[in-house]
Amino acid sequence: MSLFCLVHGAFQGAWCWDLLIPYLEAQGHKTVAMDLPIEDASASLSQFADVVLQTLPKTDDDIVLVGHSMAGTVIPLVAEAHQVRELVFLTALIPCPGTSTIDQFSHHLDSDSLKSLNYELKDLRQLEQFNDEPYMFNPVSIGRDFEDEAVLMEIFYQDCLPDVMRWALSKRRSQQSMAYIYEVNPLKALPNVDYKYIFCTDDLIISTAWSRYTARKRLGVDAIELAGGHCPHLSRPADLASVLTNDRPSRVN
């Protein structure tokens, strides 16, 4: 049986896995989750990774790291420091070593937008590797205030049951650290482990076209399709558990 280490995304915490965990543990798997210090504006990706590492046992060698959304930028750093069997990117960003997330999509933005984001354009030759990639984000999410409860209801939790949505909103946390957008990924290469990428057909945050294309380009896997929105661990935990525990081959030739 595996240990599933569950790493939450922006505006969430360890609580967000509470509906998924019983399905994993019913199959005999172990689970662990943690709160990342997202309220700390100075918190770095490495600090996020350190918090995850502190929760992992030293002796378990069958670890599956699941990173939701923002946490896609964190889990490869954990795998660099601790042996894991598999990284699972769940409706998640995929880092590119030596660049930041905003580097990856800057070519889709005009100069005024880049200025509003306090982004200093880099050597265009360094960014050419991203020119073939679709825009990372679903257009409906651009420029929205995710501190606003109504926006979270519309874009994060739109397919959750009403009681689950109310519970999630009551637990929401302030996302002050923007390391997942601006910090340059410190790795020289992504870790040599097995990968899964899971995307959701009605995700209003991460573009499904980007997920499909970039999972194959960077991870060498075909993205796995799941119905629903950005947070399947809240809207369809049984379906997600089934995908997570399926040992289908995770690399393509």
LOMAR-537765 format. One line per 4 residues: number of its first residue (from 1); their letters; for each residue x, y, z of N, C-alpha, C, O, CB. Coordinates in pm, whole numbers, plus 50000, padded with zeros to 5 digits. Atoms other than C-alpha are relative to their C-alpha. Glycine has a CB too. Example, Ala and Ser with C-alpha at 12.3 -4.5 7.8 and 13.67 -1.06 7.14 Angstrom:
<atoms>
1	AS	50089,49881,50000,51230,49550,50780,50090,50120,50000,50194,50118,50066,49901,50003,50125; 49918,49881,49994,51367,49894,50714,49923,50109,50073,49974,50220,50090,50041,50046,49858
</atoms>
This chain:
<atoms>
1	MSLF	50083,49880,50000,50000,50000,50000,50088,50126,50000,50203,50123,50044,49905,50000,50122; 49923,49877,50016,50111,50358,49935,49967,50100,50110,49864,50092,50177,49972,50063,49863; 50026,49882,49919,50143,50670,50144,49972,50114,49903,50059,50153,49825,50121,50034,50096; 50037,49886,50083,49958,50952,49969,50024,50128,50079,49958,50154,50180,49851,49990,49954
5	CLVH	49970,49870,49939,50107,51287,50063,49927,50106,49919,49957,50128,49802,50156,50028,50004; 50095,49911,50069,49844,51547,49976,50035,50145,50029,50031,50190,50143,49855,49970,50044; 49950,49863,49986,49965,51903,49913,49899,50095,49934,49875,50087,49814,50142,50016,49935; 50109,49914,50046,49699,52172,49881,50048,50116,49913,50166,50148,49909,49924,50054,50120
9	GAFQ	49973,49885,50084,49679,52464,49643,49967,50131,50069,49950,50137,50191,49922,49990,49873; 50024,49865,49948,49614,52836,49684,49863,50009,50068,49767,49944,50025,50010,50105,49886; 50122,49970,49925,49348,52956,49932,49945,49881,50079,49840,49892,50141,49894,50050,49905; 50048,50117,49930,49315,52607,50079,50098,49957,50108,50195,50027,50136,49975,49885,49901
13	GAWC	49916,50052,49894,49473,52397,50354,49983,49849,50008,49921,49789,49921,49967,50065,50136; 50010,50144,49984,49503,52042,50482,49855,49952,50004,49825,49839,49966,50071,49956,50127; 50142,50034,49990,49126,52046,50541,49941,49957,49866,49846,49878,49863,49922,50120,50054; 50066,50021,50130,49055,52033,50166,50005,49855,49955,49934,49817,49861,50065,50088,49895
17	WDLL	49990,50141,50037,49152,51664,50149,49909,49910,50084,49908,49789,50066,50144,49953,50013; 50077,50080,49904,48908,51553,50421,49898,49908,49934,49868,49801,49987,49929,50092,50097; 50099,50085,50068,48654,51415,50172,50065,49889,49920,50005,49784,49898,49912,50085,49909; 49927,50099,50079,48914,51227,49968,50064,49892,50086,50064,49775,50049,50107,50069,49916
21	IPYL	49921,50092,49916,49110,51067,50252,49926,49871,50034,49987,49764,50026,50041,50071,50128; 50067,50127,49967,48842,50815,50358,49998,49901,49885,50005,49780,49908,49858,50028,50043; 50001,50091,50116,48830,50672,50004,50137,49936,49981,50145,49819,49944,49959,50076,49873; 49866,50056,50012,49207,50626,49996,50028,49901,50113,50083,49793,50090,50105,50111,50000
25	EAQG	49972,50086,49885,49226,50479,50345,49913,49874,49999,49953,49772,50055,49978,50077,50131; 50086,50118,50011,48935,50241,50271,50066,49891,49916,50033,49773,49928,49864,50038,49941; 49927,50096,50082,49167,50077,50018,50132,49957,50066,50211,49886,50005,50029,50061,49862; 49882,50041,49926,49439,50036,50281,50119,50093,49988,50225,50066,50044,50041,49867,49956
29	HKTV	49891,49906,50014,49650,50334,50183,50010,50091,50123,49913,50111,50196,49982,50083,49873; 49979,49899,49897,49799,50581,50429,49996,50138,49936,50017,50152,49816,50135,49978,50074; 50006,49864,50051,49760,50956,50395,50065,50096,50099,50072,50070,50219,49855,50042,49972; 49949,49892,49917,49923,51271,50523,49973,50131,49925,49986,50138,49803,50153,49982,50032
33	AMDL	50026,49867,50058,49832,51637,50465,50054,50104,50098,50077,50075,50215,49847,50022,49972; 49939,49895,49919,49966,51966,50594,49948,50137,49955,49892,50151,49846,50154,49994,49991; 50030,49862,50037,49904,52341,50598,50128,50068,49954,50224,50078,50030,49937,50077,50120; 49888,49920,50047,50146,52536,50382,49985,50143,50052,49872,50188,50073,50008,49999,49845
37	PIED	50007,49864,49944,50235,52887,50510,49963,50104,49895,50040,50197,49869,50133,50037,50063; 50038,49913,50111,50043,53063,50233,49967,50143,50045,49969,50235,49963,49881,49942,49928; 50030,49864,49952,49949,53360,50455,50125,50086,50015,50115,50207,50031,49927,49995,50134; 49872,49929,49987,50318,53455,50478,50045,50047,49861,50084,49965,49778,50109,49909,50066
41	ASAS	49967,49947,50132,50391,53685,50183,50144,49971,49960,50176,49971,49841,49976,50149,49996; 49860,50024,50029,50763,53609,50210,50033,49852,49980,50147,49818,49948,50085,50057,50110; 49974,50143,50007,50725,53229,50203,50039,49960,49858,49975,49999,49761,49876,49920,50045; 49946,50043,50129,50924,53068,49921,49956,49858,49967,49902,49788,50052,50153,50009,50000
45	LSQF	50030,50137,50039,50874,52748,49726,50079,49901,50085,50026,49796,50122,50030,49979,49852; 49918,50089,49919,51159,52592,49922,49944,49988,50141,49949,49881,50202,50145,50050,50005; 50061,50007,49867,50987,52683,50250,49873,49914,49997,49846,49839,50090,49966,50141,50051; 50116,50088,50015,50667,52521,50125,50045,49854,49997,49987,49769,50064,49922,50035,49871
49	ADVV	49950,50137,50011,50866,52211,50032,50049,49947,50134,50028,49830,50167,50113,49993,49897; 49950,50042,49868,51030,52203,50376,49885,49957,50091,49898,49860,50167,50079,50114,50065; 50116,50037,49918,50687,52195,50543,49950,49862,49960,49914,49781,50046,49887,50105,49986; 50043,50132,50046,50591,51897,50327,50099,49894,50049,50058,49789,50098,49989,49997,49845
53	LQTL	49897,50097,49961,50921,51721,50400,49991,49965,50148,50017,49851,50187,50138,50055,49967; 50011,50025,49856,50865,51758,50774,49890,49901,50034,49891,49841,50142,49976,50130,50073; 50112,50091,49973,50547,51549,50744,50028,49858,49951,49953,49766,49984,49873,50052,49936; 49976,50130,50063,50704,51259,50553,50084,49910,50090,50183,49956,50148,50070,50018,49865
57	PKTD	49918,50094,49921,50833,50949,50735,50130,49969,49926,50135,49970,49803,49922,49869,50029; 49869,50029,50060,51196,50862,50677,50006,49860,49940,50089,49834,49853,50110,50016,50104; 49987,50141,50035,51129,50491,50626,49910,49956,49885,49935,49851,49827,49972,49915,50119; 50097,50042,50101,50841,50480,50376,50054,50031,49861,50085,50146,49830,49864,50070,50021
61	DDIV	49945,49979,50133,50962,50428,50020,49895,49989,49890,49929,49991,49772,50111,49901,49974; 50108,50003,50099,50621,50401,49847,49912,50123,50021,49799,50114,50070,49915,49868,50012; 50067,49873,49976,50520,50765,49855,49950,50057,49868,50024,50067,49770,50094,50101,50070; 50060,49931,50114,50283,50927,49607,49971,50143,50044,49892,50166,50135,49869,49927,49949
65	LVGH	50019,49859,49969,50298,51307,49616,49894,50057,49907,49911,50055,49785,50133,50079,49987; 50108,49941,50078,49977,51475,49502,50001,50150,50025,49988,50195,50139,49861,49937,50037; 49998,49855,49988,49997,51848,49432,49885,50062,49923,49874,50044,49802,50132,50056,49950; 50114,49935,50064,49681,52048,49360,50036,50142,49959,50088,50219,50040,49878,50000,50093
69	SMAG	49994,49862,50048,49696,52363,49147,50138,50062,50025,50236,50020,49965,49891,50085,50067; 49874,49935,49965,49968,52589,49295,50107,49899,50042,50225,49919,50012,49978,50099,50113; 49903,50095,49943,50132,52286,49461,50077,49922,49894,50173,49852,49926,49930,49903,50091; 49919,50058,50106,50248,52162,49123,50140,50060,49995,50233,49995,49948,49932,50020,49867
73	TVIP	49868,49936,49995,50535,52408,49173,50081,49955,50121,50200,49983,50129,49985,50151,50002; 49936,50040,49874,50617,52253,49512,50044,49854,50000,50154,49822,50045,49905,50024,50117; 49973,50143,49984,50604,51876,49476,50130,49953,49933,50192,49861,49984,49885,49921,49946; 49871,50045,50053,50907,51843,49243,50117,50033,50093,50216,49959,50095,50025,50063,49864
77	LVAE	49895,49966,49904,51119,52018,49508,50005,49898,50113,50112,49864,50162,49977,50141,50057; 50005,50103,49896,51003,51765,49765,50064,49872,49948,50142,49808,50019,49853,49973,50044; 49947,50123,50059,51088,51477,49531,50151,50007,49977,50217,49903,49969,49930,49969,49870; 49855,49983,50014,51437,51620,49483,50070,49969,50132,50186,49926,50132,50033,50143,49955
81	AHQV	49938,50016,49868,51499,51594,49859,49961,49870,50070,50025,49832,50169,49963,50116,50088; 50050,50120,49932,51307,51275,49948,49954,49901,49894,49891,49940,49796,49883,50035,50098; 50040,50102,50097,51253,50948,49764,49848,49988,49995,49782,49971,50098,50063,49864,50035; 50143,50023,50022,50904,50922,49616,49985,49911,49878,50073,49903,49792,49923,50135,49981
85	RELV	50025,50087,50116,50750,50678,49372,49937,50076,49884,49969,50051,49768,49910,49884,50041; 50077,49936,50106,50520,50911,49183,49962,50142,50042,49933,50169,50159,49873,49918,49967; 50055,49866,49983,50427,51277,49143,49871,50008,49921,49865,49971,49804,50102,50110,49953; 50129,49981,50065,50064,51353,49065,49968,50148,49999,49957,50212,50103,49887,49919,50073
89	FLTA	50038,49860,50017,49978,51695,48927,49849,50002,49979,49798,49952,49879,50076,50067,49878; 50146,49997,50001,49610,51758,49001,49952,50140,49962,49965,50234,50040,49943,49958,50138; 50040,49869,50054,49468,52042,48789,50106,50105,50039,50075,50208,50097,49858,50042,50053; 49886,49931,49937,49811,52185,48857,50091,50068,49899,50095,50032,49781,50080,49903,50082
93	LIPC	49889,49941,50074,50086,52410,48732,50112,49897,49989,50128,49812,50077,50049,50129,50069; 49883,50086,50018,50391,52229,48595,50121,50092,49990,50130,50171,49896,49985,49908,49872; 49885,49909,50005,50720,52405,48674,50095,49964,49886,50101,49850,49840,50075,49998,50132; 49892,50021,50097,50997,52448,48421,50127,50050,50068,50140,50169,50093,49972,50076,49862
97	PGTS	49879,49960,49926,51339,52448,48592,50069,50121,49938,50085,50131,49816,50098,49884,50007; 49929,49880,50043,51519,52781,48575,49911,50114,49957,49960,50219,49916,50089,49965,49889; 50093,49893,50036,51205,52983,48505,49889,50008,50104,49873,49918,50186,49940,49977,49858; 50115,49984,49912,50905,53116,48693,49873,49966,49922,49875,49951,49800,49993,50145,50056
101	TIDQ	50128,50024,50068,50540,53047,48619,49964,50115,49908,49917,50093,49797,49888,49978,50103; 50035,49886,50086,50491,53398,48486,50088,50005,49876,50044,50052,49771,50013,50131,50079; 49917,50012,50119,50786,53343,48252,49931,49915,49894,49940,49943,49774,50137,49940,50035; 50059,50096,50092,50590,53058,48099,49886,50058,49918,49863,50016,49804,49951,49880,50077
105	FSHH	50114,49947,50076,50289,53267,47998,50015,50148,49964,49921,50210,49914,49874,49981,50080; 49981,49856,50026,50439,53617,47962,49979,50035,49853,49937,50146,49821,50139,50043,50043; 50013,49970,50143,50435,53589,47582,49854,50013,49957,49826,50058,49846,50068,49892,49918; 50142,49985,50031,50054,53577,47594,49944,50134,50048,49828,50165,50021,49922,49885,50063
109	LDSD	50048,49875,49941,50031,53915,47771,50060,50120,49928,50172,50115,49877,50034,50006,50149; 49948,49877,50060,50066,54267,47636,50084,50076,50102,50088,50040,50220,49884,50089,49948; 49905,49928,49913,50312,54519,47780,49930,50063,50119,49988,50068,50228,50073,50107,49920; 50072,49937,49888,50048,54695,47993,49966,49896,50107,49976,49923,50227,49871,50069,49949
113	SLKS	50033,50106,49905,49941,54366,48151,50124,49957,50078,50118,49936,50199,49938,49880,49928; 49875,50040,49933,50301,54271,48224,50043,50106,50100,50091,50074,50209,50111,49977,49896; 49964,49891,49909,50363,54612,48379,49912,49997,50125,49961,50020,50236,49986,50137,49930; 50091,50005,49885,50056,54575,48602,50035,49886,50094,50003,49891,50213,49854,49986,49953
117	LNYE	49958,50114,49919,50200,54245,48724,50142,50017,50054,50197,49925,50115,49991,49874,49919; 49863,49971,49955,50537,54409,48800,50100,49898,49945,50193,49856,50013,50007,50001,50154; 49914,50099,50063,50700,54171,48557,50101,50067,49908,50065,50146,49821,49916,49898,49921; 49895,49948,50085,51033,54257,48401,50033,49896,49894,50078,49786,49926,50126,50037,50084
121	LKDL	49982,50094,50110,51062,54095,48060,50143,49949,49994,50238,50026,50007,49961,50066,49868; 49868,50062,50007,51351,53851,48028,50047,49992,49856,49977,50032,49763,49996,49859,50063; 49946,50026,50133,51572,53766,47735,49901,49911,49924,49873,49799,49967,50142,49935,50009; 50101,50074,50074,51321,53652,47474,50050,49863,49954,49970,49771,49937,49955,50079,49881
125	RQLE	49947,50129,50041,51554,53372,47367,49980,49895,50108,49962,49777,50078,50149,50011,49966; 50022,50093,49889,51513,53216,47713,49855,49953,50005,49824,49845,50057,50038,50065,50133; 50143,50029,49990,51135,53223,47673,49943,49934,49875,49826,49898,49871,49925,50126,50028; 50048,50058,50126,51113,53082,47320,49946,49858,50020,49861,49812,49943,50111,49998,49897
129	QFND	50043,50138,49976,51066,52733,47466,49851,49989,50033,49793,49881,50028,50081,49939,50112; 50141,50001,49963,50713,52835,47572,49908,50046,49886,49786,50042,49900,49978,50087,50120; 50081,49939,50107,50597,52984,47241,49897,49906,49941,49793,49950,49891,50090,50050,49891; 50093,50097,50059,50428,52662,47129,49888,49962,50096,49795,49891,50055,50076,49876,49958
133	EPYM	50097,50044,49900,50224,52624,47449,49874,50085,50000,49882,50207,49986,50063,50002,50139; 50123,49922,49985,49858,52724,47478,50007,50087,50126,50091,50066,50213,49876,49907,50006; 50006,49916,49881,49769,52992,47730,49963,49914,50120,49873,49831,50114,49898,50116,49981; 50009,50085,49882,49794,52842,48077,49864,50007,50070,49817,49908,50125,50108,50037,50097
137	FNPV	50118,49979,49918,49477,52986,48227,49872,50009,49917,49874,50055,49802,50016,50125,50083; 50131,49983,50061,49109,52969,48143,49967,50150,49999,49978,50215,50102,49890,49918,50077; 50024,49855,50007,49012,53319,48020,49901,50053,50104,49913,50168,50146,49948,50035,49863; 50100,49952,49905,48717,53337,48262,50062,50035,50135,50003,50110,50213,49891,49896,50018
141	SIGR	49937,49976,49870,48961,53341,48556,50093,50122,50001,50137,50164,50108,50078,49878,50042; 49901,49894,50009,49183,53625,48433,49949,50128,50065,49839,50174,50037,50037,50027,49853; 50033,49873,49937,49181,53936,48649,49897,49992,50110,49849,50096,50157,49953,50094,49898; 50102,50014,49895,48940,53795,48906,50065,50005,50138,50181,49968,50155,49923,49868,49983
145	DFED	49953,49989,49862,48976,53858,49280,49963,49875,50077,49847,49857,50115,49941,50127,50068; 50030,50127,49935,49006,53518,49446,49989,50012,50151,49968,49913,50220,50106,49900,49964; 50033,49977,49859,48977,53673,49789,49850,50022,50016,49799,50021,50128,50078,50121,50055; 50144,49974,50000,48613,53740,49693,49924,49868,50004,49945,49781,49920,49959,50083,49875
149	EAVL	50076,50124,49982,48375,53470,49813,49919,49966,49876,49910,49849,49838,49908,50012,50121; 50083,50025,50118,48152,53510,49507,50082,49943,49885,50035,49859,49809,49930,50128,49955; 49911,50049,50107,48447,53450,49273,50037,49854,50028,50040,49772,49936,50128,50088,49990; 49969,50138,49965,48544,53134,49462,49880,49908,49971,49898,49796,49924,50040,49991,50147
153	MEIF	50120,50079,50027,48184,53010,49435,49985,49975,49851,49946,49865,49810,49876,50070,50055; 50020,50009,50145,48178,53076,49062,50107,49917,49931,50078,49844,49836,49997,50138,49941; 49888,50054,50077,48524,52950,48962,50068,49882,50069,50112,49789,50001,50101,50108,49975; 49935,50110,49928,48667,52722,49234,49903,49887,50030,49934,49770,50006,50061,50051,50130
157	YQDC	50088,50099,49939,48366,52544,49377,49867,49986,49927,49768,49944,49986,49975,50036,50143; 50127,49992,50072,48103,52572,49103,49928,49866,49989,49806,49864,49972,50023,50054,49863; 50064,50131,50014,48039,52195,49087,49992,49924,50132,49963,49804,50132,50074,49916,49897; 50011,50065,49869,48046,52121,49460,49855,50001,50048,49777,50090,50012,50091,50071,50104
161	LPDV	50130,49997,49935,47736,52027,49653,49990,50124,50090,50092,50169,50141,49977,49870,50082; 50014,49876,49924,47593,52330,49838,50064,49995,50139,50127,50092,50181,49855,50035,50014; 49943,50006,49865,47697,52208,50184,50152,49993,49996,50219,50046,50084,49945,49880,50075; 49854,50006,50015,48048,52128,50062,50054,50138,49964,50159,50179,50014,50039,49897,49892
165	MRWA	49957,49866,50036,48074,52471,49903,50002,50092,50122,50098,50167,50142,49908,50058,49891; 50006,49916,49880,47966,52642,50225,50115,49967,50095,50179,50056,50151,49864,49983,50073; 49889,50044,49913,48216,52437,50424,50134,50049,49947,50216,50099,50023,50001,49846,50012; 49874,49957,50059,48498,52514,50181,50020,50151,50015,50130,50197,50045,50006,49960,49852
169	LSKR	49990,49854,49986,48422,52886,50189,50030,50039,50144,50104,50135,50169,49871,50068,49953; 49976,49968,49859,48420,52884,50569,50144,49971,50040,50193,50025,50139,49905,49920,50089; 49863,50041,49967,48770,52728,50565,50105,50076,49919,50225,50057,49942,50015,49852,49977; 49905,49939,50093,48929,52949,50299,50104,50084,50074,50077,50144,50178,49926,50087,49899
173	RSQQ	49886,49928,49943,49266,53106,50373,50046,50108,49902,50023,50098,49782,50116,49903,50035; 49949,49891,50083,49429,53423,50244,50131,49957,49935,50223,49912,50003,50019,50128,50084; 49879,50036,50075,49688,53358,49974,50087,50124,49985,50062,50209,49900,49965,49940,49860; 49910,49884,50003,49967,53608,50040,50130,49970,49927,50184,50058,49860,50030,50046,50142
177	SMAY	49877,50036,50072,50271,53421,49906,49970,49983,49852,49878,49910,49814,50063,49869,50058; 50015,50012,50144,50303,53462,49530,50121,49931,49937,50149,49947,49819,49980,50137,49937; 49881,50069,50049,50614,53246,49500,49968,49909,49883,50050,49892,49793,50065,49919,50112; 50036,50094,50107,50427,53003,49277,49984,50068,49865,49984,50002,49761,49871,49928,50036
181	IYEV	50009,49923,50123,50388,53279,49018,50134,50063,49962,50174,50058,49846,49894,50109,50013; 49884,49915,50031,50707,53485,49047,50136,49935,50025,50236,49975,49965,49992,50124,50079; 49868,50055,49965,50980,53266,49195,50054,49909,49890,49982,49825,49836,49992,49923,50132; 49934,50087,50097,51228,53105,48956,50020,49862,50062,50074,49850,50172,50135,50060,49954
185	NPLK	49984,50136,49949,51221,52728,48998,50148,49967,50012,50222,49981,49914,49929,49898,49909; 49856,50020,49978,51559,52631,49150,50056,49869,49947,50178,49849,49949,50028,50009,50146; 49950,50128,50048,51579,52281,49003,50073,50013,49867,50044,50102,49787,49885,49901,49987; 49934,50008,50131,51813,52196,48716,49920,49914,49904,49927,49933,49782,50143,49943,50015
189	ALPN	50086,50087,50081,51571,51928,48593,49890,49946,50089,49907,49939,50211,50082,49884,49935; 50105,50065,49923,51245,51770,48700,50048,49862,50044,50124,49798,49972,49869,49989,49918; 49951,50129,49947,51298,51457,48914,49961,49883,49910,49859,49887,49842,49946,49976,50140; 50021,50119,50083,51321,51119,48742,49914,49900,50077,49965,49803,50134,50136,49937,49959
193	VDYK	50095,50087,49932,51010,50956,48887,49882,49979,49906,49878,50036,49797,49953,50061,50138; 50123,50016,50077,50674,50837,48758,49912,50122,50019,49917,50190,50122,49925,49870,50041; 50087,49883,49996,50416,51102,48679,49857,49962,49962,49834,49871,49883,50052,50110,49907; 50137,49991,50050,50043,51146,48649,49965,50148,49990,50009,50229,50071,49898,49923,50092
197	YIFC	50060,49866,50004,49868,51461,48534,49849,49978,49983,49805,49911,49890,50060,50089,49882; 50146,50012,50002,49494,51484,48606,49941,50138,49975,49968,50233,50049,49946,49939,50134; 50068,49873,50025,49287,51760,48450,49850,49977,50001,49803,49864,49984,50045,50063,49865; 50145,50010,49994,48916,51834,48479,49937,50078,49884,49979,50189,49852,49948,50054,50136
201	TDDL	50055,49948,50124,48698,51903,48178,49934,50137,50015,49927,50212,49918,49899,49903,49945; 50067,49872,49977,48518,52201,48335,50081,50092,50091,50026,50178,50159,49862,49977,50060; 49912,49916,49919,48820,52357,48508,49995,50144,49949,50021,50169,49832,50146,49946,49998; 50007,49859,50038,48774,52735,48507,50125,50077,50042,50130,50200,50030,49878,50064,50062
205	IIST	49874,49937,49962,49126,52804,48636,50109,49963,49899,50159,50050,49828,50043,49957,50144; 49894,50047,50088,49376,52595,48440,49940,49957,49866,49843,49881,49863,50080,49884,50065; 50048,50035,50134,49326,52564,48064,50016,49851,49974,50124,49796,49996,50073,50082,49893; 49991,50142,50032,49246,52209,47958,50093,49977,49881,50162,49875,49875,49861,49944,49969
209	AWSR	49909,50013,50114,49433,52267,47630,50145,50004,50047,50229,49926,50001,49974,50111,49896; 49864,49991,49945,49743,52372,47823,50034,49873,50077,50145,49821,50064,50014,50123,50092; 49975,50120,49920,49711,52074,48059,50036,49881,49910,50135,49812,49934,49877,49965,50086; 49974,50111,50091,49693,51821,47776,50137,50013,49933,50216,49920,49931,49890,49992,49893
213	YTAR	49878,49978,50078,49977,51974,47577,50125,49994,50087,50223,49929,50052,49993,50134,49928; 49881,49984,49919,50216,52052,47858,50031,49875,50082,50148,49849,50113,49984,50118,50092; 49974,50127,49931,50171,51722,48044,50084,49909,49911,50178,49845,49958,49868,49930,50037; 49922,50084,50091,50300,51542,47738,50138,50060,49974,50238,49988,49971,49925,49982,49867
217	KRLG	49873,49935,50034,50570,51799,47659,50100,49992,50114,50217,49960,50091,49976,50146,49964; 49905,49990,49889,50722,51830,48008,50012,49872,50082,50119,49839,50131,49960,50112,50091; 50001,50118,49913,50622,51514,48192,50008,49870,49920,50039,49765,49975,49876,49999,50086; 49997,50120,50082,50604,51272,47901,49884,49906,50027,49897,49785,50010,50126,49927,50022
221	VDAI	50117,50083,49972,50255,51151,47998,49878,50057,49929,49872,50177,49900,49974,49991,50152; 50130,49955,50046,49908,51166,47853,49917,50040,50121,49902,49961,50215,49928,49890,49916; 50081,49953,49888,49691,51373,48084,49874,49914,50014,49814,49873,49914,49963,50148,49982; 50118,50080,49969,49407,51182,48254,49882,50095,50020,49890,50190,50097,50023,49912,50127
225	ELAG	50117,49914,49997,49064,51335,48207,49902,49958,50108,49870,49840,50122,49931,50000,49864; 50101,50022,49896,48819,51369,48494,49893,50106,49982,49924,50221,49952,50063,50004,50145; 50108,49902,50010,48479,51536,48485,50010,50101,50114,50070,50074,50218,49863,49930,50002; 50014,49903,49892,48414,51851,48685,50093,50118,49993,50160,50141,49892,50020,49934,50126
229	GHCP	49926,49875,49992,48583,52169,48797,50136,49986,50065,50193,49877,50069,49921,50099,50075; 49861,49989,49958,48911,52277,48954,50034,49920,50125,50151,49890,50149,50033,50143,50024; 49975,50066,49870,48870,52095,49287,49928,49866,50009,49832,49855,50085,49956,50091,50115; 50070,50129,49995,48772,51731,49227,50011,49930,50134,49929,49843,50165,50054,49909,49893
233	HLSR	49990,50059,49866,48892,51639,49576,49884,50042,50088,49858,49980,50191,50133,50040,50065; 50117,49954,49926,48589,51833,49698,49869,49964,49929,49769,49936,49994,50007,50150,50021; 50125,50021,50073,48334,51777,49421,49975,49854,49962,49859,49814,49950,50001,50082,49876; 50017,50140,50038,48396,51411,49327,50116,49916,50055,50192,49858,49978,49992,49985,49847
237	PADL	49886,50068,49938,48638,51252,49577,50009,49852,49968,50120,49799,49957,49994,50016,50148; 49996,50143,50031,48539,50892,49498,50062,49977,49862,50144,49887,49845,49859,49938,50005; 49944,50012,50135,48617,50938,49128,50150,50030,50001,50228,49961,49935,49927,50094,49903; 49858,49964,49994,48948,51106,49209,50080,49889,50066,50189,49855,50019,50018,50132,50077
241	ASVL	49929,50109,49933,49048,50829,49450,50023,49883,49904,50129,49821,49906,49921,49952,50123; 49987,50108,50097,48985,50575,49175,50114,50026,49902,50190,49935,49869,49869,49981,49924; 49892,49964,50092,49219,50762,48938,50135,49995,50070,50234,49948,50013,49976,50140,49940; 49873,49996,49927,49486,50811,49203,50054,49860,50028,50176,49840,50029,49984,50075,50132
245	TNDR	49955,50135,49962,49498,50442,49292,50009,49905,49881,50043,49788,49897,49906,49942,50103; 49988,50081,50122,49489,50317,48933,50146,49996,49958,50208,50101,49940,49911,50056,49886; 49858,50014,50034,49831,50180,48843,50025,49993,49850,50120,49929,49806,50056,49877,50066; 49979,49995,50145,49793,50244,48470,50138,50058,49971,50186,50141,50048,49889,50084,49930
249	PSRV	49869,49944,50035,50128,50317,48297,49992,50153,49992,49900,50208,49932,50051,49942,49866; 50007,49855,49991,50212,50682,48358,50093,50072,49903,50093,50195,49898,50032,50044,50140; 49915,49937,50101,50468,50742,48082,49960,49951,49863,49918,49837,49846,50149,49971,50027; 50027,50038,50138,50414,50742,47708,50129,50007,49922,50220,50081,49958,49894,50090,49937
253	N	49880,50003,50084,50670,50669,47441,49998,50116,49902,50092,50131,49823,50012,49866,49925
</atoms>
